Amino acid sequence: MNQIKYIFSQVVEFLDRNHFNYLIRKYNCDHYVKHYTCWN
């Protein structure tokens, strides 16, 4: 079984989820999104 994480998932671990959500609301990034949100 593969236990190695992708580079992107390693970078995302350093992001603060609350601050990320704040920026999404501030700039209205998920306005027209129907399936995949910015976090996904």
mmCIF file of the N, C-alpha and C atoms, coordinates in Angstrom:
data_MODEL
# 
_entry.id   MODEL 
# 
loop_
_atom_site.group_PDB 
_atom_site.id 
_atom_site.type_symbol 
_atom_site.label_atom_id 
_atom_site.label_alt_id 
_atom_site.label_comp_id 
_atom_site.label_asym_id 
_atom_site.label_entity_id 
_atom_site.label_seq_id 
_atom_site.pdbx_PDB_ins_code 
_atom_site.Cartn_x 
_atom_site.Cartn_y 
_atom_site.Cartn_z 
_atom_site.occupancy 
_atom_site.B_iso_or_equiv 
_atom_site.pdbx_formal_charge 
_atom_site.auth_seq_id 
_atom_site.auth_comp_id 
_atom_site.auth_asym_id 
_atom_site.auth_atom_id 
_atom_site.pdbx_PDB_model_num 
ATOM 1   N N  . MET A 1 1  ? 0.841   -1.187 0.000  1.00 0.00 ? 1  MET A N  1 
ATOM 2   C CA . MET A 1 1  ? 0.000   0.000  0.000  1.00 0.00 ? 1  MET A CA 1 
ATOM 3   C C  . MET A 1 1  ? 0.884   1.247  0.000  1.00 0.00 ? 1  MET A C  1 
ATOM 4   N N  . ASN A 1 2  ? 0.507   2.227  -0.793 1.00 0.00 ? 2  ASN A N  1 
ATOM 5   C CA . ASN A 1 2  ? 1.287   3.449  -0.929 1.00 0.00 ? 2  ASN A CA 1 
ATOM 6   C C  . ASN A 1 2  ? 0.983   4.412  0.218  1.00 0.00 ? 2  ASN A C  1 
ATOM 7   N N  . GLN A 1 3  ? 2.016   4.800  0.951  1.00 0.00 ? 3  GLN A N  1 
ATOM 8   C CA . GLN A 1 3  ? 1.853   5.704  2.090  1.00 0.00 ? 3  GLN A CA 1 
ATOM 9   C C  . GLN A 1 3  ? 2.435   7.087  1.823  1.00 0.00 ? 3  GLN A C  1 
ATOM 10  N N  . ILE A 1 4  ? 2.932   7.320  0.627  1.00 0.00 ? 4  ILE A N  1 
ATOM 11  C CA . ILE A 1 4  ? 3.567   8.589  0.288  1.00 0.00 ? 4  ILE A CA 1 
ATOM 12  C C  . ILE A 1 4  ? 2.490   9.611  -0.087 1.00 0.00 ? 4  ILE A C  1 
ATOM 13  N N  . LYS A 1 5  ? 2.604   10.812 0.498  1.00 0.00 ? 5  LYS A N  1 
ATOM 14  C CA . LYS A 1 5  ? 1.642   11.874 0.211  1.00 0.00 ? 5  LYS A CA 1 
ATOM 15  C C  . LYS A 1 5  ? 2.101   12.667 -1.010 1.00 0.00 ? 5  LYS A C  1 
ATOM 16  N N  . TYR A 1 6  ? 1.134   13.216 -1.720 1.00 0.00 ? 6  TYR A N  1 
ATOM 17  C CA . TYR A 1 6  ? 1.449   14.088 -2.838 1.00 0.00 ? 6  TYR A CA 1 
ATOM 18  C C  . TYR A 1 6  ? 2.012   15.404 -2.323 1.00 0.00 ? 6  TYR A C  1 
ATOM 19  N N  . ILE A 1 7  ? 2.751   16.081 -3.176 1.00 0.00 ? 7  ILE A N  1 
ATOM 20  C CA . ILE A 1 7  ? 3.356   17.360 -2.800 1.00 0.00 ? 7  ILE A CA 1 
ATOM 21  C C  . ILE A 1 7  ? 2.283   18.374 -2.412 1.00 0.00 ? 7  ILE A C  1 
ATOM 22  N N  . PHE A 1 8  ? 1.216   18.436 -3.185 1.00 0.00 ? 8  PHE A N  1 
ATOM 23  C CA . PHE A 1 8  ? 0.160   19.398 -2.894 1.00 0.00 ? 8  PHE A CA 1 
ATOM 24  C C  . PHE A 1 8  ? -0.469  19.151 -1.524 1.00 0.00 ? 8  PHE A C  1 
ATOM 25  N N  . SER A 1 9  ? -0.700  17.916 -1.179 1.00 0.00 ? 9  SER A N  1 
ATOM 26  C CA . SER A 1 9  ? -1.288  17.616 0.129  1.00 0.00 ? 9  SER A CA 1 
ATOM 27  C C  . SER A 1 9  ? -0.330  17.974 1.265  1.00 0.00 ? 9  SER A C  1 
ATOM 28  N N  . GLN A 1 10 ? 0.963   17.880 1.016  1.00 0.00 ? 10 GLN A N  1 
ATOM 29  C CA . GLN A 1 10 ? 1.935   18.276 2.032  1.00 0.00 ? 10 GLN A CA 1 
ATOM 30  C C  . GLN A 1 10 ? 1.938   19.791 2.220  1.00 0.00 ? 10 GLN A C  1 
ATOM 31  N N  . VAL A 1 11 ? 1.774   20.527 1.148  1.00 0.00 ? 11 VAL A N  1 
ATOM 32  C CA . VAL A 1 11 ? 1.741   21.996 1.238  1.00 0.00 ? 11 VAL A CA 1 
ATOM 33  C C  . VAL A 1 11 ? 0.462   22.461 1.926  1.00 0.00 ? 11 VAL A C  1 
ATOM 34  N N  . VAL A 1 12 ? -0.657  21.816 1.635  1.00 0.00 ? 12 VAL A N  1 
ATOM 35  C CA . VAL A 1 12 ? -1.943  22.203 2.205  1.00 0.00 ? 12 VAL A CA 1 
ATOM 36  C C  . VAL A 1 12 ? -1.965  21.989 3.722  1.00 0.00 ? 12 VAL A C  1 
ATOM 37  N N  . GLU A 1 13 ? -1.180  21.069 4.206  1.00 0.00 ? 13 GLU A N  1 
ATOM 38  C CA . GLU A 1 13 ? -1.135  20.827 5.655  1.00 0.00 ? 13 GLU A CA 1 
ATOM 39  C C  . GLU A 1 13 ? -0.662  22.062 6.423  1.00 0.00 ? 13 GLU A C  1 
ATOM 40  N N  . PHE A 1 14 ? 0.104   22.935 5.782  1.00 0.00 ? 14 PHE A N  1 
ATOM 41  C CA . PHE A 1 14 ? 0.619   24.125 6.450  1.00 0.00 ? 14 PHE A CA 1 
ATOM 42  C C  . PHE A 1 14 ? -0.388  25.274 6.467  1.00 0.00 ? 14 PHE A C  1 
ATOM 43  N N  . LEU A 1 15 ? -1.452  25.152 5.706  1.00 0.00 ? 15 LEU A N  1 
ATOM 44  C CA . LEU A 1 15 ? -2.456  26.211 5.663  1.00 0.00 ? 15 LEU A CA 1 
ATOM 45  C C  . LEU A 1 15 ? -3.369  26.146 6.886  1.00 0.00 ? 15 LEU A C  1 
ATOM 46  N N  . ASP A 1 16 ? -3.679  27.310 7.391  1.00 0.00 ? 16 ASP A N  1 
ATOM 47  C CA . ASP A 1 16 ? -4.647  27.406 8.473  1.00 0.00 ? 16 ASP A CA 1 
ATOM 48  C C  . ASP A 1 16 ? -6.044  27.394 7.850  1.00 0.00 ? 16 ASP A C  1 
ATOM 49  N N  . ARG A 1 17 ? -6.845  26.429 8.212  1.00 0.00 ? 17 ARG A N  1 
ATOM 50  C CA . ARG A 1 17 ? -8.170  26.256 7.590  1.00 0.00 ? 17 ARG A CA 1 
ATOM 51  C C  . ARG A 1 17 ? -9.070  27.462 7.853  1.00 0.00 ? 17 ARG A C  1 
ATOM 52  N N  . ASN A 1 18 ? -9.006  28.028 9.046  1.00 0.00 ? 18 ASN A N  1 
ATOM 53  C CA . ASN A 1 18 ? -9.849  29.190 9.367  1.00 0.00 ? 18 ASN A CA 1 
ATOM 54  C C  . ASN A 1 18 ? -9.477  30.402 8.528  1.00 0.00 ? 18 ASN A C  1 
ATOM 55  N N  . HIS A 1 19 ? -8.202  30.638 8.376  1.00 0.00 ? 19 HIS A N  1 
ATOM 56  C CA . HIS A 1 19 ? -7.763  31.773 7.566  1.00 0.00 ? 19 HIS A CA 1 
ATOM 57  C C  . HIS A 1 19 ? -8.107  31.549 6.100  1.00 0.00 ? 19 HIS A C  1 
ATOM 58  N N  . PHE A 1 20 ? -7.965  30.336 5.635  1.00 0.00 ? 20 PHE A N  1 
ATOM 59  C CA . PHE A 1 20 ? -8.328  29.999 4.260  1.00 0.00 ? 20 PHE A CA 1 
ATOM 60  C C  . PHE A 1 20 ? -9.810  30.263 4.017  1.00 0.00 ? 20 PHE A C  1 
ATOM 61  N N  . ASN A 1 21 ? -10.659 29.824 4.928  1.00 0.00 ? 21 ASN A N  1 
ATOM 62  C CA . ASN A 1 21 ? -12.100 30.062 4.795  1.00 0.00 ? 21 ASN A CA 1 
ATOM 63  C C  . ASN A 1 21 ? -12.435 31.551 4.835  1.00 0.00 ? 21 ASN A C  1 
ATOM 64  N N  . TYR A 1 22 ? -11.708 32.283 5.658  1.00 0.00 ? 22 TYR A N  1 
ATOM 65  C CA . TYR A 1 22 ? -11.891 33.734 5.712  1.00 0.00 ? 22 TYR A CA 1 
ATOM 66  C C  . TYR A 1 22 ? -11.600 34.368 4.349  1.00 0.00 ? 22 TYR A C  1 
ATOM 67  N N  . LEU A 1 23 ? -10.522 33.970 3.709  1.00 0.00 ? 23 LEU A N  1 
ATOM 68  C CA . LEU A 1 23 ? -10.165 34.519 2.406  1.00 0.00 ? 23 LEU A CA 1 
ATOM 69  C C  . LEU A 1 23 ? -11.178 34.128 1.330  1.00 0.00 ? 23 LEU A C  1 
ATOM 70  N N  . ILE A 1 24 ? -11.701 32.918 1.419  1.00 0.00 ? 24 ILE A N  1 
ATOM 71  C CA . ILE A 1 24 ? -12.721 32.478 0.461  1.00 0.00 ? 24 ILE A CA 1 
ATOM 72  C C  . ILE A 1 24 ? -13.969 33.349 0.574  1.00 0.00 ? 24 ILE A C  1 
ATOM 73  N N  . ARG A 1 25 ? -14.385 33.624 1.802  1.00 0.00 ? 25 ARG A N  1 
ATOM 74  C CA . ARG A 1 25 ? -15.560 34.484 2.003  1.00 0.00 ? 25 ARG A CA 1 
ATOM 75  C C  . ARG A 1 25 ? -15.276 35.924 1.587  1.00 0.00 ? 25 ARG A C  1 
ATOM 76  N N  . LYS A 1 26 ? -14.083 36.408 1.905  1.00 0.00 ? 26 LYS A N  1 
ATOM 77  C CA . LYS A 1 26 ? -13.727 37.792 1.604  1.00 0.00 ? 26 LYS A CA 1 
ATOM 78  C C  . LYS A 1 26 ? -13.734 38.063 0.102  1.00 0.00 ? 26 LYS A C  1 
ATOM 79  N N  . TYR A 1 27 ? -13.167 37.157 -0.679 1.00 0.00 ? 27 TYR A N  1 
ATOM 80  C CA . TYR A 1 27 ? -13.077 37.362 -2.123 1.00 0.00 ? 27 TYR A CA 1 
ATOM 81  C C  . TYR A 1 27 ? -14.159 36.631 -2.907 1.00 0.00 ? 27 TYR A C  1 
ATOM 82  N N  . ASN A 1 28 ? -15.083 36.005 -2.196 1.00 0.00 ? 28 ASN A N  1 
ATOM 83  C CA . ASN A 1 28 ? -16.238 35.360 -2.805 1.00 0.00 ? 28 ASN A CA 1 
ATOM 84  C C  . ASN A 1 28 ? -15.829 34.325 -3.864 1.00 0.00 ? 28 ASN A C  1 
ATOM 85  N N  . CYS A 1 29 ? -14.879 33.499 -3.523 1.00 0.00 ? 29 CYS A N  1 
ATOM 86  C CA . CYS A 1 29 ? -14.309 32.536 -4.474 1.00 0.00 ? 29 CYS A CA 1 
ATOM 87  C C  . CYS A 1 29 ? -15.265 31.401 -4.830 1.00 0.00 ? 29 CYS A C  1 
ATOM 88  N N  . ASP A 1 30 ? -16.105 30.992 -3.925 1.00 0.00 ? 30 ASP A N  1 
ATOM 89  C CA . ASP A 1 30 ? -17.006 29.871 -4.180 1.00 0.00 ? 30 ASP A CA 1 
ATOM 90  C C  . ASP A 1 30 ? -18.373 30.318 -4.707 1.00 0.00 ? 30 ASP A C  1 
ATOM 91  N N  . HIS A 1 31 ? -18.445 31.498 -5.230 1.00 0.00 ? 31 HIS A N  1 
ATOM 92  C CA . HIS A 1 31 ? -19.746 32.046 -5.639 1.00 0.00 ? 31 HIS A CA 1 
ATOM 93  C C  . HIS A 1 31 ? -20.427 31.209 -6.721 1.00 0.00 ? 31 HIS A C  1 
ATOM 94  N N  . TYR A 1 32 ? -19.707 30.848 -7.760 1.00 0.00 ? 32 TYR A N  1 
ATOM 95  C CA . TYR A 1 32 ? -20.305 30.100 -8.873 1.00 0.00 ? 32 TYR A CA 1 
ATOM 96  C C  . TYR A 1 32 ? -19.957 28.614 -8.849 1.00 0.00 ? 32 TYR A C  1 
ATOM 97  N N  . VAL A 1 33 ? -19.389 28.154 -7.779 1.00 0.00 ? 33 VAL A N  1 
ATOM 98  C CA . VAL A 1 33 ? -18.978 26.760 -7.683 1.00 0.00 ? 33 VAL A CA 1 
ATOM 99  C C  . VAL A 1 33 ? -20.178 25.892 -7.317 1.00 0.00 ? 33 VAL A C  1 
ATOM 100 N N  . LYS A 1 34 ? -20.343 24.782 -8.035 1.00 0.00 ? 34 LYS A N  1 
ATOM 101 C CA . LYS A 1 34 ? -21.465 23.888 -7.751 1.00 0.00 ? 34 LYS A CA 1 
ATOM 102 C C  . LYS A 1 34 ? -21.009 22.572 -7.137 1.00 0.00 ? 34 LYS A C  1 
ATOM 103 N N  . HIS A 1 35 ? -19.875 22.057 -7.565 1.00 0.00 ? 35 HIS A N  1 
ATOM 104 C CA . HIS A 1 35 ? -19.469 20.730 -7.095 1.00 0.00 ? 35 HIS A CA 1 
ATOM 105 C C  . HIS A 1 35 ? -18.241 20.776 -6.188 1.00 0.00 ? 35 HIS A C  1 
ATOM 106 N N  . TYR A 1 36 ? -17.158 21.322 -6.678 1.00 0.00 ? 36 TYR A N  1 
ATOM 107 C CA . TYR A 1 36 ? -15.924 21.331 -5.907 1.00 0.00 ? 36 TYR A CA 1 
ATOM 108 C C  . TYR A 1 36 ? -15.679 22.718 -5.334 1.00 0.00 ? 36 TYR A C  1 
ATOM 109 N N  . THR A 1 37 ? -15.594 22.780 -4.030 1.00 0.00 ? 37 THR A N  1 
ATOM 110 C CA . THR A 1 37 ? -15.293 24.054 -3.397 1.00 0.00 ? 37 THR A CA 1 
ATOM 111 C C  . THR A 1 37 ? -13.799 24.320 -3.515 1.00 0.00 ? 37 THR A C  1 
ATOM 112 N N  . CYS A 1 38 ? -13.387 25.488 -3.090 1.00 0.00 ? 38 CYS A N  1 
ATOM 113 C CA . CYS A 1 38 ? -11.961 25.842 -3.155 1.00 0.00 ? 38 CYS A CA 1 
ATOM 114 C C  . CYS A 1 38 ? -11.115 24.911 -2.295 1.00 0.00 ? 38 CYS A C  1 
ATOM 115 N N  . TRP A 1 39 ? -11.629 24.518 -1.168 1.00 0.00 ? 39 TRP A N  1 
ATOM 116 C CA . TRP A 1 39 ? -10.853 23.610 -0.311 1.00 0.00 ? 39 TRP A CA 1 
ATOM 117 C C  . TRP A 1 39 ? -10.713 22.238 -0.936 1.00 0.00 ? 39 TRP A C  1 
ATOM 118 N N  . ASN A 1 40 ? -11.737 21.764 -1.604 1.00 0.00 ? 40 ASN A N  1 
ATOM 119 C CA . ASN A 1 40 ? -11.661 20.458 -2.252 1.00 0.00 ? 40 ASN A CA 1 
ATOM 120 C C  . ASN A 1 40 ? -10.716 20.493 -3.417 1.00 0.00 ? 40 ASN A C  1 
# 
